[in-house]
């Protein structure tokens, strides 16, 4: 405003008063020395509130800010002016210079809503942080678990292999020292030491061969020899070679072999699986017990099973039954094997896209089964 602009007022009066629910703004005119000259308001407030508001606004040294009065928050905006206020009093008409006009708006509700939103967002953020952390931890553990299991199996494998190799090496070393101790003796007189060395060398060679085969299986390097073959013939041939051993031990052998069942794989390796399972059944069948062998088709699969009567296998041992070097019966650790047979059988079957498993009833029987895809 220019100097000619004037505010006509009869003093510091308050224009109208209605409840706060209907209006939330007011304005004041400020003169020299931050003197409150006039209030324009529809709010039901006391003069003291207007005075405090004016004082806080002018002393803030800001053109716009938020102030707090008696728990209420007000946003003010200061506009500079150059005008006169005409005041009519008992002594006549006087003029007072107006330097500033300050607008106030009640932002208490908005501030409370904003504070509540910030609090809510803060709580939600903290909760989501913990949820995301929990989910991340879960998936991280899930991703690491297979690596951890593989690492533990590798450590166990190395420890078991070292232990199994240590025994034949010790035997060979002991028998070699016995030969050196009797240098003047003839070879014939020391034949038993040589036989021990030969036997342990053969066992160690078999162990190394089995380990190499398992290593090739892990690297999927044995698939090139796969071709359709008659598994019925393979099973029948193995049973014929096992009849003498079964007869000597007084075992009852029953068989149910369906003819001309064709599967895809390496026939020599599948023969090895059948031998492993039958040999395992002969080892663990009870005295004068019974072994049942079956080969049959089931839809598009061929099922081979070997069931032997006996003490069975504890339920807690079944998941580890096909692990390398694992033995259920600790008393058979030195029975001539290394606990690799079932591991090799699983490797061969899985490499032929089949599956192998074991079921057992403690005190009654144990059944090994493998399934292969049948070829028409």
C-alpha positions as a LaTeX table, in Angstrom:
\begin{tabular}{lrrr}
\hline
Residue & $x$ (\AA) & $y$ (\AA) & $z$ (\AA) \\
\hline
Unk1 & 0.00 & 0.00 & 0.00 \\
Unk2 & 1.06 & 3.63 & $-0.54$ \\
Unk3 & 1.06 & 6.27 & 2.13 \\
Unk4 & $-2.29$ & 7.48 & 0.92 \\
Unk5 & $-3.84$ & 4.10 & 1.74 \\
Unk6 & $-5.52$ & 4.17 & 5.10 \\
Unk7 & $-7.25$ & 1.74 & 7.51 \\
Unk8 & $-10.29$ & 3.27 & 9.13 \\
Unk9 & $-10.70$ & 1.89 & 12.64 \\
Unk10 & $-11.95$ & 3.17 & 15.92 \\
Unk11 & $-9.35$ & 1.26 & 17.92 \\
Unk12 & $-8.20$ & $-2.31$ & 18.67 \\
Unk13 & $-11.52$ & $-4.09$ & 18.22 \\
Unk14 & $-12.29$ & $-7.74$ & 17.32 \\
Unk15 & $-14.59$ & $-8.21$ & 14.37 \\
Unk16 & $-17.12$ & $-10.98$ & 15.08 \\
Unk17 & $-16.71$ & $-14.09$ & 17.21 \\
Unk18 & $-17.75$ & $-17.55$ & 16.13 \\
Unk19 & $-16.52$ & $-20.97$ & 17.27 \\
Unk20 & $-13.13$ & $-22.23$ & 16.09 \\
Unk21 & $-14.80$ & $-25.04$ & 14.10 \\
Unk22 & $-15.89$ & $-22.52$ & 11.46 \\
Unk23 & $-12.75$ & $-20.46$ & 11.00 \\
Unk24 & $-9.05$ & $-20.97$ & 11.72 \\
Unk25 & $-7.34$ & $-17.76$ & 10.58 \\
Unk26 & $-6.88$ & $-14.20$ & 11.77 \\
Unk27 & $-4.67$ & $-11.28$ & 10.89 \\
Unk28 & $-3.14$ & $-8.39$ & 12.80 \\
Unk29 & $-1.68$ & $-5.00$ & 11.91 \\
Unk30 & 1.61 & $-4.10$ & 13.55 \\
Unk31 & 2.99 & $-0.63$ & 13.94 \\
Unk32 & 6.21 & 0.86 & 15.28 \\
Unk33 & 8.08 & $-1.04$ & 18.00 \\
Unk34 & 6.03 & $-4.12$ & 17.09 \\
Unk35 & 2.92 & $-2.56$ & 18.57 \\
Unk36 & $-0.33$ & $-4.43$ & 17.94 \\
Unk37 & $-2.65$ & $-1.92$ & 16.30 \\
Unk38 & $-5.58$ & $-3.94$ & 14.99 \\
Unk39 & $-6.94$ & $-7.52$ & 14.93 \\
Unk40 & $-9.18$ & $-8.95$ & 12.26 \\
Unk41 & $-10.55$ & $-12.24$ & 13.49 \\
Unk42 & $-13.58$ & $-14.50$ & 13.53 \\
Unk43 & $-12.10$ & $-16.77$ & 16.18 \\
Unk44 & $-13.29$ & $-17.01$ & 19.75 \\
Unk45 & $-9.91$ & $-16.14$ & 21.28 \\
Unk46 & $-8.80$ & $-13.80$ & 24.05 \\
Unk47 & $-6.88$ & $-10.61$ & 23.42 \\
Unk48 & $-3.94$ & $-12.16$ & 25.26 \\
Unk49 & $-3.67$ & $-14.85$ & 22.57 \\
Unk50 & $-3.46$ & $-12.25$ & 19.82 \\
Unk51 & $-0.83$ & $-10.33$ & 21.76 \\
Unk52 & 1.28 & $-13.45$ & 22.34 \\
Unk53 & 0.95 & $-14.47$ & 18.71 \\
Unk54 & 2.07 & $-11.04$ & 17.50 \\
Unk55 & 5.00 & $-10.96$ & 19.91 \\
Unk56 & 6.22 & $-14.46$ & 18.94 \\
Unk57 & 5.91 & $-13.73$ & 15.23 \\
Unk58 & 7.72 & $-10.41$ & 15.30 \\
Unk59 & 10.49 & $-11.74$ & 17.55 \\
Unk60 & 11.19 & $-14.81$ & 15.40 \\
Unk61 & 13.10 & $-12.81$ & 12.78 \\
Unk62 & 11.42 & $-14.94$ & 10.09 \\
Unk63 & 8.86 & $-14.08$ & 7.45 \\
Unk64 & 7.08 & $-17.39$ & 7.94 \\
Unk65 & 7.19 & $-20.06$ & 10.64 \\
Unk66 & 5.12 & $-22.11$ & 13.09 \\
Unk67 & 4.60 & $-20.94$ & 16.67 \\
Unk68 & 2.92 & $-22.63$ & 19.62 \\
Unk69 & 0.47 & $-20.92$ & 21.99 \\
Unk70 & $-1.28$ & $-22.82$ & 24.78 \\
Unk71 & $-0.95$ & $-26.15$ & 22.96 \\
Unk72 & $-2.13$ & $-24.78$ & 19.62 \\
Unk73 & 0.17 & $-24.34$ & 16.63 \\
Unk74 & $-0.12$ & $-21.38$ & 14.28 \\
Unk75 & 1.51 & $-20.80$ & 10.93 \\
Unk76 & 2.18 & $-17.10$ & 10.34 \\
Unk77 & 3.15 & $-15.09$ & 7.28 \\
Unk78 & 4.49 & $-11.52$ & 7.61 \\
Unk79 & 3.85 & $-9.00$ & 4.84 \\
Unk80 & 5.57 & $-5.58$ & 4.95 \\
Unk81 & 3.29 & $-2.54$ & 4.56 \\
Unk82 & 3.49 & 1.21 & 4.25 \\
Unk83 & 0.12 & 2.62 & 5.33 \\
Unk84 & $-1.67$ & 4.56 & 8.06 \\
Unk85 & $-4.39$ & 3.38 & 10.41 \\
Unk86 & $-7.08$ & 5.98 & 11.24 \\
Unk87 & $-8.13$ & 5.67 & 14.89 \\
Unk88 & $-11.25$ & 7.47 & 16.17 \\
Unk89 & $-11.17$ & 8.11 & 19.89 \\
Unk90 & $-12.53$ & 10.48 & 22.52 \\
Unk91 & $-9.71$ & 12.85 & 21.82 \\
Unk92 & $-10.52$ & 12.87 & 18.11 \\
Unk93 & $-9.14$ & 11.23 & 15.03 \\
Unk94 & $-5.50$ & 10.13 & 15.01 \\
Unk95 & $-3.30$ & 8.23 & 12.54 \\
Unk96 & $-0.88$ & 5.41 & 13.33 \\
Unk97 & 1.65 & 4.07 & 10.81 \\
Unk98 & 1.20 & 0.39 & 9.85 \\
Unk99 & 4.51 & $-1.39$ & 9.11 \\
Unk100 & 3.42 & $-5.04$ & 8.87 \\
Unk101 & 0.38 & $-7.22$ & 8.41 \\
Unk102 & 0.66 & $-10.73$ & 9.87 \\
Unk103 & $-1.64$ & $-13.59$ & 8.86 \\
Unk104 & $-2.09$ & $-16.53$ & 11.24 \\
Unk105 & $-3.55$ & $-19.95$ & 10.40 \\
Unk106 & $-4.31$ & $-22.72$ & 12.89 \\
Unk107 & $-2.33$ & $-25.82$ & 11.83 \\
Unk108 & $-2.74$ & $-27.80$ & 15.06 \\
Unk109 & $-4.88$ & $-30.54$ & 13.53 \\
Unk110 & $-2.66$ & $-30.82$ & 10.47 \\
Unk111 & 0.41 & $-30.98$ & 12.69 \\
Unk112 & $-1.16$ & $-33.68$ & 14.87 \\
Unk113 & $-2.15$ & $-35.71$ & 11.79 \\
Unk114 & 1.36 & $-35.34$ & 10.40 \\
Unk115 & 2.89 & $-36.35$ & 13.72 \\
Unk116 & 0.60 & $-39.39$ & 13.89 \\
Unk117 & 1.48 & $-40.33$ & 10.33 \\
Unk118 & 5.20 & $-39.99$ & 11.05 \\
Unk119 & 4.80 & $-42.13$ & 14.16 \\
Unk120 & 2.81 & $-44.72$ & 12.23 \\
Unk121 & 5.31 & $-44.77$ & 9.39 \\
Unk122 & 8.13 & $-45.05$ & 11.91 \\
Unk123 & 6.54 & $-48.04$ & 13.63 \\
Unk124 & 5.70 & $-49.68$ & 10.29 \\
Unk125 & 9.26 & $-49.05$ & 9.06 \\
Unk126 & 10.76 & $-50.68$ & 12.15 \\
Unk127 & 8.38 & $-53.65$ & 11.91 \\
Unk128 & 9.07 & $-54.05$ & 8.18 \\
Unk129 & 12.80 & $-53.78$ & 8.85 \\
Unk130 & 12.59 & $-56.73$ & 11.24 \\
Unk131 & 10.32 & $-58.64$ & 8.84 \\
Unk132 & 12.68 & $-58.06$ & 5.90 \\
Unk133 & 15.63 & $-58.98$ & 8.10 \\
Unk134 & 13.88 & $-62.19$ & 9.15 \\
Unk135 & 12.97 & $-63.08$ & 5.56 \\
Unk136 & 16.50 & $-62.31$ & 4.38 \\
Unk137 & 17.97 & $-64.40$ & 7.18 \\
Unk138 & 15.62 & $-67.28$ & 6.35 \\
Unk139 & 16.50 & $-67.32$ & 2.64 \\
Unk140 & 20.18 & $-66.77$ & 3.38 \\
Unk141 & 20.20 & $-69.80$ & 5.67 \\
Unk142 & 18.21 & $-71.75$ & 3.10 \\
Unk143 & 20.71 & $-70.85$ & 0.39 \\
Unk144 & 23.73 & $-71.64$ & 2.56 \\
Unk145 & 22.39 & $-74.92$ & 4.00 \\
Unk146 & 23.12 & $-77.05$ & 0.87 \\
Unk147 & 26.64 & $-75.62$ & 0.73 \\
Unk148 & 27.12 & $-76.29$ & 4.42 \\
Unk149 & 25.81 & $-79.85$ & 4.07 \\
Unk150 & 28.06 & $-80.47$ & 1.05 \\
Unk151 & 31.05 & $-79.09$ & 2.95 \\
Unk152 & 30.34 & $-81.29$ & 5.97 \\
Unk153 & 29.90 & $-84.34$ & 3.73 \\
Unk154 & 33.18 & $-83.53$ & 2.02 \\
Unk155 & 34.99 & $-83.30$ & 5.35 \\
Unk156 & 33.40 & $-86.56$ & 6.49 \\
Unk157 & 34.28 & $-88.22$ & 3.19 \\
Unk158 & 37.93 & $-87.20$ & 3.44 \\
Unk159 & 38.11 & $-88.37$ & 7.06 \\
Unk160 & 36.47 & $-91.72$ & 6.24 \\
Unk161 & 38.61 & $-92.28$ & 3.13 \\
Unk162 & 41.77 & $-91.50$ & 5.09 \\
Unk163 & 40.71 & $-93.93$ & 7.81 \\
Unk164 & 39.91 & $-96.72$ & 5.34 \\
Unk165 & 43.21 & $-96.25$ & 3.49 \\
Unk166 & 45.17 & $-96.14$ & 6.71 \\
Unk167 & 44.32 & $-99.75$ & 7.64 \\
Unk168 & 45.63 & $-101.53$ & 4.49 \\
Unk169 & 48.67 & $-99.28$ & 4.40 \\
Unk170 & 49.46 & $-100.21$ & 8.00 \\
Unk171 & 49.02 & $-103.92$ & 7.22 \\
Unk172 & 51.24 & $-103.69$ & 4.14 \\
Unk173 & 53.88 & $-101.80$ & 6.11 \\
Unk174 & 53.83 & $-104.36$ & 8.95 \\
Unk175 & 54.20 & $-107.33$ & 6.60 \\
Unk176 & 56.96 & $-105.59$ & 4.67 \\
Unk177 & 58.91 & $-105.11$ & 7.90 \\
Unk178 & 58.39 & $-108.81$ & 8.66 \\
Unk179 & 59.96 & $-109.66$ & 5.29 \\
Unk180 & 62.92 & $-107.35$ & 5.95 \\
Unk181 & 63.40 & $-108.94$ & 9.35 \\
Unk182 & 63.89 & $-112.38$ & 7.69 \\
Unk183 & 66.00 & $-111.50$ & 4.67 \\
Unk184 & 67.71 & $-114.89$ & 4.60 \\
Unk185 & 64.44 & $-116.81$ & 4.41 \\
Unk186 & 63.09 & $-118.02$ & 1.11 \\
Unk187 & 60.06 & $-116.53$ & $-0.57$ \\
Unk188 & 58.15 & $-119.76$ & $-0.06$ \\
Unk189 & 58.76 & $-119.74$ & 3.69 \\
Unk190 & 57.44 & $-116.17$ & 3.90 \\
Unk191 & 54.52 & $-116.69$ & 1.55 \\
Unk192 & 51.92 & $-115.70$ & 4.16 \\
Unk193 & 53.41 & $-112.19$ & 4.48 \\
Unk194 & 53.27 & $-111.81$ & 0.73 \\
Unk195 & 49.67 & $-113.08$ & 0.69 \\
Unk196 & 48.69 & $-110.48$ & 3.31 \\
Unk197 & 50.33 & $-107.74$ & 1.27 \\
Unk198 & 48.59 & $-108.92$ & $-1.91$ \\
Unk199 & 45.19 & $-109.10$ & $-0.21$ \\
Unk200 & 45.47 & $-105.62$ & 1.26 \\
Unk201 & 46.75 & $-104.24$ & $-2.05$ \\
Unk202 & 43.72 & $-105.71$ & $-3.82$ \\
Unk203 & 41.36 & $-104.24$ & $-1.23$ \\
Unk204 & 42.99 & $-100.83$ & $-1.48$ \\
Unk205 & 42.88 & $-101.01$ & $-5.29$ \\
Unk206 & 39.15 & $-101.78$ & $-5.12$ \\
Unk207 & 38.60 & $-98.84$ & $-2.77$ \\
Unk208 & 40.46 & $-96.46$ & $-5.08$ \\
Unk209 & 38.52 & $-97.80$ & $-8.07$ \\
Unk210 & 35.21 & $-97.25$ & $-6.26$ \\
Unk211 & 36.19 & $-93.73$ & $-5.27$ \\
Unk212 & 37.19 & $-92.90$ & $-8.84$ \\
Unk213 & 33.86 & $-94.21$ & $-10.10$ \\
Unk214 & 31.96 & $-92.06$ & $-7.59$ \\
Unk215 & 34.03 & $-89.04$ & $-8.64$ \\
Unk216 & 33.12 & $-89.69$ & $-12.29$ \\
Unk217 & 29.47 & $-90.04$ & $-11.32$ \\
Unk218 & 29.56 & $-86.69$ & $-9.50$ \\
Unk219 & 30.94 & $-85.05$ & $-12.64$ \\
Unk220 & 28.26 & $-86.75$ & $-14.81$ \\
Unk221 & 30.92 & $-88.32$ & $-17.04$ \\
Unk222 & 29.45 & $-91.81$ & $-17.50$ \\
Unk223 & 26.32 & $-91.22$ & $-19.60$ \\
Unk224 & 27.83 & $-91.99$ & $-22.99$ \\
Unk225 & 27.41 & $-95.79$ & $-22.62$ \\
Unk226 & 23.64 & $-95.71$ & $-22.13$ \\
Unk227 & 21.54 & $-97.90$ & $-24.43$ \\
Unk228 & 18.33 & $-99.98$ & $-24.18$ \\
Unk229 & 18.93 & $-103.47$ & $-22.71$ \\
Unk230 & 16.96 & $-106.38$ & $-21.29$ \\
Unk231 & 17.15 & $-106.03$ & $-17.51$ \\
Unk232 & 15.26 & $-109.31$ & $-17.02$ \\
Unk233 & 18.26 & $-111.18$ & $-18.47$ \\
Unk234 & 20.67 & $-109.23$ & $-16.26$ \\
Unk235 & 18.77 & $-110.07$ & $-13.05$ \\
Unk236 & 18.40 & $-113.74$ & $-14.05$ \\
Unk237 & 22.14 & $-114.05$ & $-14.75$ \\
Unk238 & 23.06 & $-112.54$ & $-11.38$ \\
Unk239 & 20.64 & $-114.85$ & $-9.54$ \\
Unk240 & 22.24 & $-117.88$ & $-11.21$ \\
Unk241 & 25.69 & $-116.86$ & $-9.96$ \\
Unk242 & 24.34 & $-116.28$ & $-6.43$ \\
Unk243 & 22.54 & $-119.64$ & $-6.11$ \\
Unk244 & 25.58 & $-121.51$ & $-4.78$ \\
Unk245 & 26.24 & $-118.93$ & $-2.05$ \\
Unk246 & 22.58 & $-118.88$ & $-1.04$ \\
Unk247 & 22.46 & $-122.70$ & $-0.90$ \\
Unk248 & 25.61 & $-122.91$ & 1.25 \\
Unk249 & 24.15 & $-120.50$ & 3.83 \\
Unk250 & 20.81 & $-122.31$ & 3.99 \\
Unk251 & 18.90 & $-119.26$ & 2.74 \\
Unk252 & 15.53 & $-119.62$ & 1.03 \\
Unk253 & 15.55 & $-117.65$ & $-2.22$ \\
Unk254 & 12.30 & $-116.88$ & $-4.02$ \\
Unk255 & 12.12 & $-114.91$ & $-7.26$ \\
Unk256 & 9.45 & $-113.34$ & $-9.41$ \\
Unk257 & 11.04 & $-112.00$ & $-12.60$ \\
Unk258 & 8.87 & $-110.70$ & $-15.45$ \\
Unk259 & 10.49 & $-111.51$ & $-18.81$ \\
Unk260 & 11.77 & $-109.12$ & $-21.48$ \\
Unk261 & 11.62 & $-105.83$ & $-19.58$ \\
Unk262 & 13.63 & $-103.18$ & $-21.41$ \\
Unk263 & 15.24 & $-100.15$ & $-19.75$ \\
Unk264 & 17.80 & $-97.56$ & $-20.80$ \\
Unk265 & 21.23 & $-97.49$ & $-19.18$ \\
Unk266 & 24.57 & $-99.26$ & $-18.96$ \\
Unk267 & 23.89 & $-102.99$ & $-18.62$ \\
Unk268 & 27.21 & $-103.75$ & $-16.89$ \\
Unk269 & 26.62 & $-101.01$ & $-14.30$ \\
Unk270 & 23.03 & $-102.13$ & $-13.72$ \\
Unk271 & 24.36 & $-105.66$ & $-13.18$ \\
Unk272 & 26.69 & $-104.20$ & $-10.56$ \\
Unk273 & 23.70 & $-102.64$ & $-8.76$ \\
Unk274 & 21.83 & $-105.96$ & $-8.68$ \\
Unk275 & 24.95 & $-107.70$ & $-7.32$ \\
Unk276 & 25.41 & $-105.03$ & $-4.64$ \\
Unk277 & 21.80 & $-105.32$ & $-3.44$ \\
Unk278 & 21.80 & $-109.14$ & $-3.49$ \\
Unk279 & 25.16 & $-109.29$ & $-1.73$ \\
Unk280 & 23.87 & $-106.87$ & 0.89 \\
Unk281 & 20.77 & $-109.04$ & 1.41 \\
Unk282 & 22.92 & $-112.19$ & 1.82 \\
Unk283 & 25.15 & $-110.45$ & 4.36 \\
Unk284 & 22.35 & $-109.22$ & 6.58 \\
Unk285 & 19.73 & $-111.97$ & 6.28 \\
Unk286 & 19.12 & $-113.87$ & 9.49 \\
Unk287 & 20.20 & $-117.49$ & 9.88 \\
Unk288 & 18.14 & $-119.79$ & 7.64 \\
Unk289 & 16.26 & $-116.69$ & 6.59 \\
Unk290 & 14.51 & $-115.78$ & 3.37 \\
Unk291 & 15.34 & $-113.48$ & 0.43 \\
Unk292 & 12.67 & $-112.41$ & $-2.05$ \\
Unk293 & 13.67 & $-110.94$ & $-5.41$ \\
Unk294 & 11.13 & $-109.35$ & $-7.74$ \\
Unk295 & 11.30 & $-107.56$ & $-11.08$ \\
Unk296 & 8.06 & $-106.22$ & $-12.51$ \\
Unk297 & 6.62 & $-103.41$ & $-14.56$ \\
Unk298 & 4.45 & $-100.67$ & $-13.11$ \\
Unk299 & 2.91 & $-98.41$ & $-15.77$ \\
Unk300 & 5.94 & $-96.81$ & $-17.48$ \\
Unk301 & 8.46 & $-97.97$ & $-14.86$ \\
Unk302 & 10.37 & $-101.14$ & $-14.02$ \\
Unk303 & 10.63 & $-101.97$ & $-10.30$ \\
Unk304 & 13.34 & $-104.21$ & $-8.91$ \\
Unk305 & 13.19 & $-105.17$ & $-5.22$ \\
Unk306 & 15.26 & $-107.31$ & $-2.87$ \\
Unk307 & 13.70 & $-108.19$ & 0.49 \\
Unk308 & 15.53 & $-110.10$ & 3.21 \\
Unk309 & 14.32 & $-111.24$ & 6.59 \\
Unk310 & 16.37 & $-110.15$ & 9.59 \\
Unk311 & 16.75 & $-107.56$ & 12.30 \\
Unk312 & 15.90 & $-104.68$ & 9.97 \\
Unk313 & 17.29 & $-101.15$ & 9.95 \\
Unk314 & 16.41 & $-98.48$ & 12.55 \\
Unk315 & 14.25 & $-95.71$ & 11.16 \\
Unk316 & 16.76 & $-92.99$ & 12.10 \\
Unk317 & 19.44 & $-94.71$ & 9.98 \\
Unk318 & 17.45 & $-94.85$ & 6.73 \\
Unk319 & 18.22 & $-91.26$ & 5.57 \\
Unk320 & 21.98 & $-91.92$ & 5.75 \\
Unk321 & 21.91 & $-95.45$ & 4.38 \\
Unk322 & 23.30 & $-94.45$ & 0.95 \\
Unk323 & 26.01 & $-92.12$ & 2.31 \\
Unk324 & 29.59 & $-93.03$ & 1.51 \\
Unk325 & 31.35 & $-95.14$ & 4.18 \\
Unk326 & 28.20 & $-95.25$ & 6.30 \\
Unk327 & 27.46 & $-98.50$ & 8.13 \\
Unk328 & 24.44 & $-99.30$ & 10.25 \\
Unk329 & 26.19 & $-102.19$ & 12.02 \\
Unk330 & 29.44 & $-100.95$ & 13.57 \\
Unk331 & 30.54 & $-104.54$ & 14.21 \\
Unk332 & 30.87 & $-105.09$ & 10.45 \\
Unk333 & 33.38 & $-102.30$ & 9.86 \\
Unk334 & 36.12 & $-104.81$ & 9.06 \\
Unk335 & 34.08 & $-107.35$ & 7.09 \\
Unk336 & 36.07 & $-106.74$ & 3.91 \\
Unk337 & 33.97 & $-103.89$ & 2.52 \\
Unk338 & 34.22 & $-100.14$ & 2.82 \\
Unk339 & 30.58 & $-99.06$ & 2.97 \\
Unk340 & 30.64 & $-97.75$ & $-0.61$ \\
Unk341 & 28.40 & $-100.35$ & $-2.24$ \\
Unk342 & 25.07 & $-98.63$ & $-1.64$ \\
Unk343 & 26.58 & $-95.25$ & $-2.56$ \\
Unk344 & 27.71 & $-96.69$ & $-5.90$ \\
Unk345 & 24.29 & $-98.28$ & $-6.44$ \\
Unk346 & 22.56 & $-94.95$ & $-5.86$ \\
Unk347 & 25.00 & $-93.15$ & $-8.17$ \\
Unk348 & 24.35 & $-95.65$ & $-10.99$ \\
Unk349 & 20.57 & $-95.57$ & $-10.61$ \\
Unk350 & 20.32 & $-91.78$ & $-10.34$ \\
Unk351 & 22.64 & $-91.42$ & $-13.33$ \\
Unk352 & 20.13 & $-93.51$ & $-15.30$ \\
Unk353 & 17.31 & $-91.10$ & $-14.26$ \\
Unk354 & 15.93 & $-93.62$ & $-11.77$ \\
Unk355 & 15.54 & $-93.65$ & $-8.03$ \\
Unk356 & 16.52 & $-96.05$ & $-5.28$ \\
Unk357 & 15.27 & $-96.30$ & $-1.72$ \\
Unk358 & 14.99 & $-98.59$ & 1.27 \\
Unk359 & 12.14 & $-99.53$ & 3.59 \\
Unk360 & 12.51 & $-101.58$ & 6.73 \\
Unk361 & 10.48 & $-103.09$ & 9.54 \\
Unk362 & 12.68 & $-103.48$ & 12.62 \\
Unk363 & 12.90 & $-107.07$ & 13.76 \\
Unk364 & 11.31 & $-108.38$ & 10.55 \\
Unk365 & 12.76 & $-107.37$ & 7.19 \\
Unk366 & 14.58 & $-104.90$ & 4.95 \\
Unk367 & 13.64 & $-104.10$ & 1.34 \\
Unk368 & 15.74 & $-102.27$ & $-1.25$ \\
Unk369 & 13.93 & $-101.00$ & $-4.35$ \\
Unk370 & 15.03 & $-99.19$ & $-7.47$ \\
Unk371 & 12.88 & $-97.83$ & $-10.29$ \\
Unk372 & 13.85 & $-97.22$ & $-13.91$ \\
Unk373 & 11.91 & $-95.86$ & $-16.87$ \\
Unk374 & 10.65 & $-98.72$ & $-19.03$ \\
Unk375 & 11.24 & $-98.78$ & $-22.78$ \\
Unk376 & 8.58 & $-100.26$ & $-25.05$ \\
\hline
\end{tabular}
